[in-house]
Amino acid sequence: MKIIVTYIAIALLVLSSCKENRPSKVERAGEPNVYNVKNDNAKMNDAIEKAKSSMQEFTTALESDNPDFGFFALKQKFETNDGGSEHIWIQDIQLIDSDFIGIVGNEPVYTNAIALGDTITVDPDKISDWMYYENNLIVGGYTIRVLRDGLSEEEKAQFDAENGLLFK
């Protein structure tokens, strides 16, 4: 049951695109909302850098076999045909040799390079975030935090009620 709830929770706030002429939020019936962020958004760029510089924490947790840790996911940047980019969560991460392998966890909106459910090898140079659960609390998820922090108090309350995401 926890795994199903986790998949639903992470699917609701997952994508951010870096294309200036797109709306800030795209709502899709039956699909997660897509939040668009400009390339020069300092808070988002800081979050991405923080995620990249702390990847060892993610790797250490993944390799630890700690039963309190679960739902390991990486966010990867994919280029789009119009010169933009889309950041998509890859879930069920496994470390095989030195490669992160996982399953595309979100339906892409702006890229056709991958599809929901594809198994891919994550490109380490294109990782833009990481997260895992520790006793039902999210560790990492830096870009999600930035998106959530940008919501009004009413939107945050709605988001929290709908998603149940709790950050460590």
OpenMM code with the backbone's topology and positions (N, CA, C; nanometers):
from openmm import Vec3, app, unit

residues = "MET LYS ILE ILE VAL THR TYR ILE ALA ILE ALA LEU LEU VAL LEU SER SER CYS LYS GLU ASN ARG PRO SER LYS VAL GLU ARG ALA GLY GLU PRO ASN VAL TYR ASN VAL LYS ASN ASP ASN ALA LYS MET ASN ASP ALA ILE GLU LYS ALA LYS SER SER MET GLN GLU PHE THR THR ALA LEU GLU SER ASP ASN PRO ASP PHE GLY PHE PHE ALA LEU LYS GLN LYS PHE GLU THR ASN ASP GLY GLY SER GLU HIS ILE TRP ILE GLN ASP ILE GLN LEU ILE ASP SER ASP PHE ILE GLY ILE VAL GLY ASN GLU PRO VAL TYR THR ASN ALA ILE ALA LEU GLY ASP THR ILE THR VAL ASP PRO ASP LYS ILE SER ASP TRP MET TYR TYR GLU ASN ASN LEU ILE VAL GLY GLY TYR THR ILE ARG VAL LEU ARG ASP GLY LEU SER GLU GLU GLU LYS ALA GLN PHE ASP ALA GLU ASN GLY LEU LEU PHE LYS".split()
positions = [
    Vec3(0.0829, -0.1194, 0.0000),
    Vec3(0.0000, 0.0000, 0.0000),
    Vec3(0.0871, 0.1255, 0.0000),
    Vec3(0.1913, 0.1284, 0.0824),
    Vec3(0.2787, 0.2451, 0.0897),
    Vec3(0.3394, 0.2760, -0.0464),
    Vec3(0.3786, 0.1739, -0.1204),
    Vec3(0.4401, 0.1950, -0.2515),
    Vec3(0.3404, 0.2614, -0.3457),
    Vec3(0.2145, 0.2160, -0.3472),
    Vec3(0.1136, 0.2753, -0.4341),
    Vec3(0.0930, 0.4215, -0.3989),
    Vec3(0.0784, 0.4530, -0.2710),
    Vec3(0.0618, 0.5913, -0.2274),
    Vec3(0.1833, 0.6735, -0.2665),
    Vec3(0.3002, 0.6176, -0.2518),
    Vec3(0.4224, 0.6886, -0.2883),
    Vec3(0.4235, 0.7214, -0.4364),
    Vec3(0.3880, 0.6281, -0.5222),
    Vec3(0.3858, 0.6528, -0.6660),
    Vec3(0.2879, 0.7645, -0.6991),
    Vec3(0.1717, 0.7615, -0.6375),
    Vec3(0.0730, 0.8655, -0.6618),
    Vec3(0.1262, 0.9999, -0.6144),
    Vec3(0.1835, 1.0038, -0.4961),
    Vec3(0.2323, 1.1296, -0.4409),
    Vec3(0.3401, 1.1912, -0.5282),
    Vec3(0.4345, 1.1152, -0.5719),
    Vec3(0.5444, 1.1718, -0.6505),
    Vec3(0.4973, 1.2113, -0.7896),
    Vec3(0.3972, 1.1465, -0.8409),
    Vec3(0.3514, 1.1767, -0.9764),
    Vec3(0.2838, 1.3122, -0.9861),
    Vec3(0.2384, 1.3691, -0.8776),
    Vec3(0.1600, 1.4909, -0.8858),
    Vec3(0.2400, 1.6187, -0.9016),
    Vec3(0.3638, 1.6219, -0.8652),
    Vec3(0.4458, 1.7419, -0.8839),
    Vec3(0.5821, 1.6969, -0.9306),
    Vec3(0.5945, 1.6800, -1.0621),
    Vec3(0.7123, 1.6086, -1.1068),
    Vec3(0.7909, 1.6725, -1.2185),
    Vec3(0.7304, 1.7464, -1.3032),
    Vec3(0.7990, 1.7941, -1.4224),
    Vec3(0.8227, 1.9433, -1.4143),
    Vec3(0.9383, 1.9852, -1.4584),
    Vec3(0.9583, 2.1286, -1.4789),
    Vec3(1.0298, 2.1467, -1.6102),
    Vec3(0.9796, 2.2365, -1.6897),
    Vec3(1.0381, 2.2625, -1.8191),
    Vec3(1.1104, 2.3951, -1.8154),
    Vec3(1.2114, 2.4093, -1.8965),
    Vec3(1.2897, 2.5311, -1.8984),
    Vec3(1.2686, 2.6060, -2.0289),
    Vec3(1.1474, 2.6304, -2.0646),
    Vec3(1.1170, 2.7030, -2.1877),
    Vec3(1.0395, 2.8288, -2.1493),
    Vec3(1.0928, 2.9446, -2.1834),
    Vec3(1.0373, 3.0713, -2.1380),
    Vec3(0.8955, 3.0990, -2.1865),
    Vec3(0.8574, 3.0558, -2.3046),
    Vec3(0.7278, 3.0946, -2.3577),
    Vec3(0.6152, 2.9997, -2.3180),
    Vec3(0.6382, 2.9090, -2.2308),
    Vec3(0.5341, 2.8172, -2.1867),
    Vec3(0.4673, 2.8728, -2.0611),
    Vec3(0.3415, 2.8357, -2.0365),
    Vec3(0.2757, 2.8810, -1.9139),
    Vec3(0.3441, 2.8229, -1.7917),
    Vec3(0.3219, 2.8867, -1.6772),
    Vec3(0.3893, 2.8415, -1.5564),
    Vec3(0.3360, 2.7081, -1.5056),
    Vec3(0.2128, 2.6753, -1.5404),
    Vec3(0.1547, 2.5498, -1.4928),
    Vec3(0.0631, 2.4934, -1.6007),
    Vec3(0.0798, 2.3657, -1.6288),
    Vec3(-0.0069, 2.2964, -1.7232),
    Vec3(-0.0821, 2.1897, -1.6450),
    Vec3(-0.2146, 2.2002, -1.6448),
    Vec3(-0.2967, 2.1004, -1.5766),
    Vec3(-0.3486, 2.0017, -1.6799),
    Vec3(-0.3405, 1.8733, -1.6456),
    Vec3(-0.3851, 1.7676, -1.7370),
    Vec3(-0.4793, 1.6750, -1.6620),
    Vec3(-0.5930, 1.6481, -1.7194),
    Vec3(-0.6905, 1.5591, -1.6567),
    Vec3(-0.6314, 1.4192, -1.6407),
    Vec3(-0.6313, 1.3701, -1.5196),
    Vec3(-0.5826, 1.2353, -1.4930),
    Vec3(-0.4317, 1.2203, -1.4965),
    Vec3(-0.3597, 1.3286, -1.5148),
    Vec3(-0.2132, 1.3269, -1.5217),
    Vec3(-0.1586, 1.4299, -1.4234),
    Vec3(-0.0319, 1.4172, -1.3877),
    Vec3(0.0268, 1.5165, -1.2974),
    Vec3(0.0369, 1.6531, -1.3633),
    Vec3(0.0283, 1.7580, -1.2818),
    Vec3(0.0503, 1.8934, -1.3313),
    Vec3(0.1954, 1.9080, -1.3737),
    Vec3(0.2170, 1.9940, -1.4715),
    Vec3(0.3519, 2.0244, -1.5176),
    Vec3(0.3801, 2.1693, -1.4805),
    Vec3(0.4894, 2.1934, -1.4090),
    Vec3(0.5292, 2.3279, -1.3705),
    Vec3(0.6486, 2.3689, -1.4547),
    Vec3(0.6337, 2.4809, -1.5240),
    Vec3(0.7379, 2.5308, -1.6118),
    Vec3(0.8192, 2.6376, -1.5400),
    Vec3(0.9491, 2.6307, -1.5579),
    Vec3(1.0410, 2.7224, -1.4913),
    Vec3(1.1381, 2.7761, -1.5948),
    Vec3(1.1650, 2.9051, -1.5909),
    Vec3(1.2592, 2.9658, -1.6850),
    Vec3(1.4010, 2.9175, -1.6575),
    Vec3(1.4819, 2.9141, -1.7628),
    Vec3(1.6220, 2.8713, -1.7505),
    Vec3(1.6992, 2.9511, -1.6479),
    Vec3(1.6668, 3.0799, -1.6330),
    Vec3(1.7444, 3.1660, -1.5433),
    Vec3(1.6852, 3.1774, -1.4031),
    Vec3(1.5961, 3.0867, -1.3663),
    Vec3(1.5380, 3.0887, -1.2322),
    Vec3(1.6457, 3.0504, -1.1310),
    Vec3(1.6919, 3.1477, -1.0544),
    Vec3(1.8050, 3.1278, -0.9626),
    Vec3(1.7752, 3.0216, -0.8573),
    Vec3(1.6559, 3.0219, -0.8009),
    Vec3(1.6225, 2.9238, -0.6966),
    Vec3(1.6237, 2.7815, -0.7526),
    Vec3(1.5679, 2.7648, -0.8733),
    Vec3(1.5664, 2.6320, -0.9330),
    Vec3(1.7082, 2.5881, -0.9695),
    Vec3(1.7858, 2.6792, -1.0251),
    Vec3(1.9240, 2.6446, -1.0605),
    Vec3(2.0065, 2.6112, -0.9367),
    Vec3(1.9838, 2.6825, -0.8265),
    Vec3(2.0521, 2.6491, -0.7007),
    Vec3(2.0112, 2.5105, -0.6513),
    Vec3(1.8818, 2.4788, -0.6635),
    Vec3(1.8331, 2.3468, -0.6207),
    Vec3(1.8969, 2.2362, -0.7043),
    Vec3(1.9084, 2.2586, -0.8333),
    Vec3(1.9705, 2.1592, -0.9216),
    Vec3(2.1170, 2.1413, -0.8853),
    Vec3(2.1865, 2.2502, -0.8590),
    Vec3(2.3282, 2.2410, -0.8193),
    Vec3(2.3427, 2.1699, -0.6849),
    Vec3(2.2528, 2.1981, -0.5923),
    Vec3(2.2569, 2.1303, -0.4619),
    Vec3(2.2364, 1.9797, -0.4795),
    Vec3(2.1426, 1.9433, -0.5660),
    Vec3(2.1186, 1.8010, -0.5922),
    Vec3(2.2423, 1.7365, -0.6537),
    Vec3(2.3012, 1.8026, -0.7520),
    Vec3(2.4191, 1.7464, -0.8182),
    Vec3(2.5363, 1.7317, -0.7211),
    Vec3(2.5552, 1.8308, -0.6366),
    Vec3(2.6707, 1.8272, -0.5459),
    Vec3(2.6522, 1.7299, -0.4296),
    Vec3(2.5303, 1.6816, -0.4108),
    Vec3(2.5045, 1.5889, -0.3000),
    Vec3(2.4672, 1.4486, -0.3477),
    Vec3(2.4981, 1.4168, -0.4714),
    Vec3(2.4646, 1.2844, -0.5260),
    Vec3(2.5233, 1.1692, -0.4450),
    Vec3(2.6360, 1.1917, -0.3806),
    Vec3(2.6962, 1.0848, -0.3004),
    Vec3(2.6039, 1.0438, -0.1864),
    Vec3(2.5303, 1.1375, -0.1313),
    Vec3(2.4337, 1.1051, -0.0259),
    Vec3(2.3276, 1.0091, -0.0792),
    Vec3(2.2782, 1.0348, -0.2001),
    Vec3(2.1797, 0.9477, -0.2635),
    Vec3(2.2390, 0.8087, -0.2859),
    Vec3(2.3583, 0.8046, -0.3431),
    Vec3(2.4232, 0.6768, -0.3741),
    Vec3(2.4484, 0.5960, -0.2471),
    Vec3(2.4963, 0.6617, -0.1442),
    Vec3(2.5223, 0.5942, -0.0167),
    Vec3(2.3943, 0.5349, 0.0402),
    Vec3(2.2862, 0.6111, 0.0359),
    Vec3(2.1579, 0.5614, 0.0866),
    Vec3(2.1077, 0.4447, 0.0030),
    Vec3(2.1200, 0.4550, -0.1280),
    Vec3(2.0752, 0.3481, -0.2177),
    Vec3(2.1502, 0.2183, -0.1916),
    Vec3(2.2797, 0.2288, -0.1691),
    Vec3(2.3628, 0.1099, -0.1464),
    Vec3(2.3531, 0.0563, -0.0038),
    Vec3(2.2920, 0.1290, 0.0861),
    Vec3(2.2929, 0.0924, 0.2281),
    Vec3(2.2037, -0.0256, 0.2640),
    Vec3(2.1036, -0.0548, 0.1824),
    Vec3(2.0040, -0.1576, 0.2150),
    Vec3(1.9328, -0.1291, 0.3465),
    Vec3(1.9278, -0.0036, 0.3863),
    Vec3(1.8578, 0.0368, 0.5079),
    Vec3(1.7077, 0.0162, 0.4858),
    Vec3(1.6408, -0.0629, 0.5697),
    Vec3(1.4975, -0.0887, 0.5502),
    Vec3(1.4109, 0.0358, 0.5710),
    Vec3(1.4653, 0.1413, 0.6298),
    Vec3(1.3901, 0.2653, 0.6481),
    Vec3(1.3910, 0.3533, 0.5234),
    Vec3(1.4711, 0.3157, 0.4232),
    Vec3(1.4823, 0.3929, 0.2992),
    Vec3(1.4038, 0.3230, 0.1887),
    Vec3(1.3415, 0.4021, 0.1029),
    Vec3(1.2686, 0.3443, -0.0090),
    Vec3(1.2365, 0.4476, -0.1146),
    Vec3(1.1752, 0.4028, -0.2211),
    Vec3(1.1331, 0.4830, -0.3349),
    Vec3(1.2428, 0.5789, -0.3814),
    Vec3(1.3494, 0.5214, -0.4306),
    Vec3(1.4617, 0.6001, -0.4826),
    Vec3(1.4282, 0.6484, -0.6233),
    Vec3(1.4467, 0.7782, -0.6472),
    Vec3(1.4164, 0.8355, -0.7777),
    Vec3(1.5190, 0.9426, -0.8129),
    Vec3(1.5455, 0.9544, -0.9421),
    Vec3(1.6337, 1.0579, -0.9963),
    Vec3(1.5558, 1.1367, -1.0994),
    Vec3(1.5819, 1.2664, -1.1077),
    Vec3(1.5206, 1.3497, -1.2108),
    Vec3(1.6268, 1.3784, -1.3159),
    Vec3(1.5921, 1.3539, -1.4411),
    Vec3(1.6866, 1.3749, -1.5507),
    Vec3(1.6316, 1.4777, -1.6483),
    Vec3(1.7209, 1.5584, -1.7019),
    Vec3(1.6881, 1.6581, -1.8032),
    Vec3(1.6910, 1.5920, -1.9407),
    Vec3(1.5845, 1.6159, -2.0186),
    Vec3(1.5753, 1.5681, -2.1561),
    Vec3(1.5551, 1.6893, -2.2457),
    Vec3(1.6252, 1.6917, -2.3572),
    Vec3(1.6111, 1.8002, -2.4537),
    Vec3(1.4817, 1.7812, -2.5321),
    Vec3(1.4229, 1.8935, -2.5738),
    Vec3(1.3018, 1.8892, -2.6544),
    Vec3(1.3334, 1.9377, -2.7962),
    Vec3(1.2450, 1.9071, -2.8896),
    Vec3(1.2676, 1.9435, -3.0298),
    Vec3(1.2690, 2.0938, -3.0528),
    Vec3(1.2069, 2.1707, -2.9639),
    Vec3(1.1991, 2.3154, -2.9830),
    Vec3(1.3104, 2.3909, -2.9111),
    Vec3(1.4117, 2.3195, -2.8665),
    Vec3(1.5252, 2.3831, -2.8011),
    Vec3(1.5121, 2.3990, -2.6511),
    Vec3(1.4028, 2.3559, -2.5958),
    Vec3(1.3830, 2.3620, -2.4519),
    Vec3(1.4298, 2.2336, -2.3850),
    Vec3(1.3826, 2.2137, -2.2648),
    Vec3(1.4151, 2.0910, -2.1931),
    Vec3(1.3006, 2.0551, -2.0999),
    Vec3(1.2972, 1.9292, -2.0638),
    Vec3(1.1961, 1.8773, -1.9730),
    Vec3(1.2671, 1.7880, -1.8728),
    Vec3(1.2360, 1.8076, -1.7455),
    Vec3(1.2977, 1.7307, -1.6379),
    Vec3(1.1959, 1.6291, -1.5884),
    Vec3(1.2326, 1.5007, -1.5947),
    Vec3(1.1388, 1.3922, -1.5677),
    Vec3(1.1969, 1.2978, -1.4626),
    Vec3(1.1105, 1.2556, -1.3718),
    Vec3(1.1518, 1.1622, -1.2676),
    Vec3(1.1660, 1.0211, -1.3244),
    Vec3(1.2757, 0.9589, -1.2862),
    Vec3(1.3024, 0.8182, -1.3172),
    Vec3(1.2965, 0.7460, -1.1826),
    Vec3(1.2116, 0.6479, -1.1713),
    Vec3(1.1890, 0.5823, -1.0423),
    Vec3(1.2393, 0.4385, -1.0421),
    Vec3(1.2247, 0.3731, -0.9270),
    Vec3(1.2710, 0.2352, -0.9086),
    Vec3(1.4193, 0.2238, -0.9437),
    Vec3(1.4973, 0.3183, -0.8965),
    Vec3(1.6389, 0.3258, -0.9308),
    Vec3(1.7157, 0.2078, -0.8718),
    Vec3(1.7982, 0.1488, -0.9562),
    Vec3(1.8929, 0.0453, -0.9160),
    Vec3(2.0311, 0.0894, -0.9622),
    Vec3(2.1310, 0.0557, -0.8850),
    Vec3(2.2688, 0.0831, -0.9236),
    Vec3(2.3282, -0.0485, -0.9718),
    Vec3(2.3550, -0.0546, -1.1009),
    Vec3(2.4112, -0.1759, -1.1612),
    Vec3(2.5473, -0.1375, -1.2164),
    Vec3(2.6505, -0.2009, -1.1612),
    Vec3(2.7883, -0.1594, -1.1861),
    Vec3(2.7958, -0.0126, -1.1448),
    Vec3(2.8218, 0.0775, -1.2344),
    Vec3(2.8259, 0.2193, -1.1956),
    Vec3(2.7130, 0.2978, -1.2619),
    Vec3(2.6127, 0.2272, -1.3149),
    Vec3(2.5019, 0.2920, -1.3847),
    Vec3(2.3755, 0.2918, -1.2996),
    Vec3(2.3052, 0.4049, -1.3019),
    Vec3(2.1724, 0.4121, -1.2421),
    Vec3(2.0727, 0.3725, -1.3506),
    Vec3(1.9922, 0.2695, -1.3206),
    Vec3(1.8906, 0.2194, -1.4119),
    Vec3(1.7559, 0.2413, -1.3445),
    Vec3(1.6570, 0.2884, -1.4212),
    Vec3(1.5254, 0.3099, -1.3625),
    Vec3(1.4173, 0.3167, -1.4689),
    Vec3(1.2959, 0.3433, -1.4226),
    Vec3(1.1778, 0.3457, -1.5073),
    Vec3(1.1234, 0.4877, -1.5135),
    Vec3(1.0936, 0.5333, -1.6350),
    Vec3(1.0362, 0.6665, -1.6534),
    Vec3(0.9030, 0.6700, -1.5789),
    Vec3(0.8936, 0.7627, -1.4837),
    Vec3(0.7788, 0.7653, -1.3945),
    Vec3(0.6716, 0.8657, -1.4296),
    Vec3(0.6926, 0.9451, -1.5328),
    Vec3(0.5950, 1.0462, -1.5707),
    Vec3(0.5749, 1.0470, -1.7210),
    Vec3(0.4541, 1.0793, -1.7623),
    Vec3(0.4241, 1.0938, -1.9040),
    Vec3(0.4887, 1.2230, -1.9534),
    Vec3(0.5847, 1.2136, -2.0444),
    Vec3(0.6479, 1.3353, -2.0959),
    Vec3(0.5465, 1.4242, -2.1685),
    Vec3(0.5703, 1.5546, -2.1609),
    Vec3(0.4836, 1.6513, -2.2258),
    Vec3(0.5519, 1.7120, -2.3474),
    Vec3(0.6786, 1.7478, -2.3335),
    Vec3(0.7486, 1.8238, -2.4364),
    Vec3(0.8565, 1.7449, -2.5101),
    Vec3(0.8846, 1.6239, -2.4671),
    Vec3(0.9874, 1.5444, -2.5336),
    Vec3(0.9301, 1.4093, -2.5756),
    Vec3(0.9797, 1.3582, -2.6866),
    Vec3(0.9407, 1.2236, -2.7283),
    Vec3(1.0618, 1.1298, -2.7239),
    Vec3(1.1656, 1.1724, -2.6515),
    Vec3(1.2866, 1.0906, -2.6390),
    Vec3(1.2623, 0.9657, -2.5557),
    Vec3(1.1650, 0.9725, -2.4669),
    Vec3(1.1318, 0.8601, -2.3793),
    Vec3(0.9808, 0.8567, -2.3605),
    Vec3(0.9305, 0.7489, -2.3018),
    Vec3(0.7874, 0.7362, -2.2752),
    Vec3(0.7670, 0.6801, -2.1346),
    Vec3(0.6516, 0.7067, -2.0794),
    Vec3(0.6150, 0.6540, -1.9492),
    Vec3(0.6363, 0.5028, -1.9482),
    Vec3(0.7069, 0.4535, -1.8463),
    Vec3(0.7294, 0.3104, -1.8324),
    Vec3(0.8560, 0.2583, -1.8958),
    Vec3(0.9227, 0.3397, -1.9773),
    Vec3(1.0498, 0.2968, -2.0373),
    Vec3(1.1534, 0.2700, -1.9281),
    Vec3(1.2347, 0.1686, -1.9470),
    Vec3(1.3503, 0.1463, -1.8605),
    Vec3(1.4697, 0.2113, -1.9286),
    Vec3(1.5388, 0.2970, -1.8528),
    Vec3(1.6512, 0.3702, -1.9116),
    Vec3(1.7722, 0.3671, -1.8186),
    Vec3(1.8874, 0.3940, -1.8764),
    Vec3(2.0082, 0.4216, -1.7998),
    Vec3(2.0148, 0.5729, -1.7848),
    Vec3(2.0211, 0.6206, -1.6617),
    Vec3(2.0226, 0.7633, -1.6347),
    Vec3(2.1574, 0.8209, -1.6755),
    Vec3(2.1535, 0.9338, -1.7438),
    Vec3(2.2752, 1.0053, -1.7824),
    Vec3(2.3206, 1.0881, -1.6631),
    Vec3(2.4324, 1.0535, -1.6003),
    Vec3(2.4753, 1.1246, -1.4788),
    Vec3(2.4998, 1.2733, -1.5019),
    Vec3(2.5323, 1.3126, -1.6227),
    Vec3(2.5548, 1.4542, -1.6527),
    Vec3(2.4254, 1.5336, -1.6639),
    Vec3(2.3126, 1.4627, -1.6708),
    Vec3(2.1842, 1.5306, -1.6878),
    Vec3(2.0929, 1.5153, -1.5667),
    Vec3(2.1467, 1.4672, -1.4552),
    Vec3(2.0671, 1.4561, -1.3334),
    Vec3(2.0408, 1.5961, -1.2795),
    Vec3(1.9130, 1.6236, -1.2491),
    Vec3(1.8773, 1.7546, -1.1957),
    Vec3(1.8189, 1.7459, -1.0551),
    Vec3(1.7940, 1.6272, -1.0049),
    Vec3(1.7456, 1.6122, -0.8674),
    Vec3(1.7497, 1.4652, -0.8295),
    Vec3(1.7358, 1.4398, -0.7024),
    Vec3(1.7249, 1.3048, -0.6504),
    Vec3(1.6360, 1.3089, -0.5273),
    Vec3(1.5821, 1.1934, -0.4932),
    Vec3(1.5032, 1.1836, -0.3707),
    Vec3(1.4871, 1.0369, -0.3315),
    Vec3(1.4585, 1.0185, -0.2062),
    Vec3(1.4153, 0.8893, -0.1550),
    Vec3(1.3372, 0.9153, -0.0280),
    Vec3(1.2670, 0.8134, 0.0173),
    Vec3(1.1918, 0.8249, 0.1405),
    Vec3(1.2732, 0.7636, 0.2541),
    Vec3(1.2732, 0.8311, 0.3667),
    Vec3(1.3272, 0.7776, 0.4908),
    Vec3(1.2168, 0.7857, 0.5944),
    Vec3(1.1632, 0.6714, 0.6335),
    Vec3(1.0517, 0.6666, 0.7273),
    Vec3(0.9398, 0.7617, 0.6863),
    Vec3(0.8975, 0.7534, 0.5619),
    Vec3(0.7876, 0.8319, 0.5058),
    Vec3(0.8163, 0.9800, 0.4892),
    Vec3(0.9400, 1.0226, 0.5052),
    Vec3(0.9791, 1.1613, 0.4823),
    Vec3(1.0703, 1.1679, 0.3608),
    Vec3(1.0515, 1.2690, 0.2764),
    Vec3(1.1346, 1.2837, 0.1579),
    Vec3(1.2702, 1.3416, 0.1947),
    Vec3(1.3735, 1.2754, 0.1502),
    Vec3(1.5102, 1.3263, 0.1583),
    Vec3(1.5463, 1.3685, 0.0165),
    Vec3(1.6085, 1.4840, 0.0014),
    Vec3(1.6366, 1.5370, -0.1321),
    Vec3(1.5137, 1.6079, -0.1843),
    Vec3(1.4812, 1.5855, -0.3106),
    Vec3(1.3643, 1.6503, -0.3703),
    Vec3(1.3781, 1.8017, -0.3745),
    Vec3(1.4969, 1.8483, -0.4039),
    Vec3(1.5263, 1.9919, -0.3980),
    Vec3(1.4415, 2.0729, -0.4947),
    Vec3(1.4183, 2.0210, -0.6151),
    Vec3(1.3389, 2.0963, -0.7121),
    Vec3(1.1917, 2.0973, -0.6733),
    Vec3(1.1437, 1.9905, -0.6120),
    Vec3(1.0056, 1.9874, -0.5634),
    Vec3(0.9880, 2.0933, -0.4557),
    Vec3(1.0858, 2.1058, -0.3684),
    Vec3(1.0784, 2.2060, -0.2616),
    Vec3(1.0674, 2.3472, -0.3189),
    Vec3(1.1461, 2.3750, -0.4241),
    Vec3(1.1411, 2.5078, -0.4860),
    Vec3(1.0027, 2.5326, -0.5451),
    Vec3(0.9496, 2.4350, -0.6168),
    Vec3(0.8167, 2.4505, -0.6757),
    Vec3(0.7110, 2.4700, -0.5669),
    Vec3(0.7173, 2.3893, -0.4634),
    Vec3(0.6207, 2.3998, -0.3533),
    Vec3(0.6333, 2.5336, -0.2830),
    Vec3(0.7559, 2.5786, -0.2591),
    Vec3(0.7767, 2.7071, -0.1914),
    Vec3(0.7198, 2.8237, -0.2716),
    Vec3(0.7078, 2.8079, -0.4033),
    Vec3(0.6535, 2.9131, -0.4880),
    Vec3(0.5018, 2.9191, -0.4907),
    Vec3(0.4362, 2.8247, -0.4266),
    Vec3(0.2903, 2.8225, -0.4222),
    Vec3(0.2394, 2.9163, -0.3138),
    Vec3(0.1161, 2.9635, -0.3324),
    Vec3(0.0521, 3.0423, -0.2260),
    Vec3(0.0237, 2.9491, -0.1085),
    Vec3(-0.0080, 3.0069, 0.0062),
    Vec3(-0.0374, 2.9240, 0.1243),
    Vec3(-0.1570, 2.8328, 0.0982),
    Vec3(-0.2551, 2.8834, 0.0269),
    Vec3(-0.3726, 2.8029, -0.0072),
    Vec3(-0.3334, 2.6870, -0.0989),
    Vec3(-0.2508, 2.7158, -0.1988),
    Vec3(-0.2059, 2.6116, -0.2916),
    Vec3(-0.1189, 2.5088, -0.2197),
    Vec3(-0.0331, 2.5543, -0.1280),
    Vec3(0.0496, 2.4611, -0.0501),
    Vec3(-0.0383, 2.3674, 0.0310),
    Vec3(-0.1397, 2.4224, 0.0965),
    Vec3(-0.2299, 2.3402, 0.1779),
    Vec3(-0.3007, 2.2369, 0.0913),
    Vec3(-0.3454, 2.2799, -0.0270),
    Vec3(-0.4116, 2.1867, -0.1190),
    Vec3(-0.3130, 2.0809, -0.1668),
    Vec3(-0.1930, 2.1255, -0.2048),
    Vec3(-0.0902, 2.0322, -0.2511),
    Vec3(-0.0582, 1.9294, -0.1428),
    Vec3(-0.0360, 1.9770, -0.0209),
    Vec3(-0.0020, 1.8864, 0.0898),
    Vec3(-0.1144, 1.7881, 0.1181),
    Vec3(-0.2374, 1.8353, 0.1137),
    Vec3(-0.3530, 1.7481, 0.1402),
    Vec3(-0.3679, 1.6423, 0.0311),
    Vec3(-0.3451, 1.6826, -0.0934),
    Vec3(-0.3602, 1.5891, -0.2052),
    Vec3(-0.2474, 1.4886, -0.2147),
    Vec3(-0.1264, 1.5324, -0.1810),
    Vec3(-0.0080, 1.4512, -0.2080),
    Vec3(0.0516, 1.3826, -0.0865),
    Vec3(0.0354, 1.4411, 0.0293),
    Vec3(0.0918, 1.3813, 0.1489),
    Vec3(0.2440, 1.3789, 0.1514),
    Vec3(0.3071, 1.4640, 0.0721),
    Vec3(0.4536, 1.4679, 0.0722),
    Vec3(0.5017, 1.5415, 0.1957),
    Vec3(0.5866, 1.4768, 0.2704),
    Vec3(0.6457, 1.5366, 0.3899),
    Vec3(0.7967, 1.5371, 0.3716),
    Vec3(0.8578, 1.6514, 0.3972),
    Vec3(1.0019, 1.6638, 0.3746),
    Vec3(1.0780, 1.6535, 0.5045),
    Vec3(1.1931, 1.5873, 0.4969),
    Vec3(1.2802, 1.5733, 0.6121),
    Vec3(1.3599, 1.7017, 0.6289),
] * unit.nanometer
topology = app.Topology()
chain = topology.addChain("A")
for resn in residues:
    res = topology.addResidue(resn, chain)
    for name in ("N", "CA", "C"):
        topology.addAtom(name, app.Element.getBySymbol(name[0]), res)
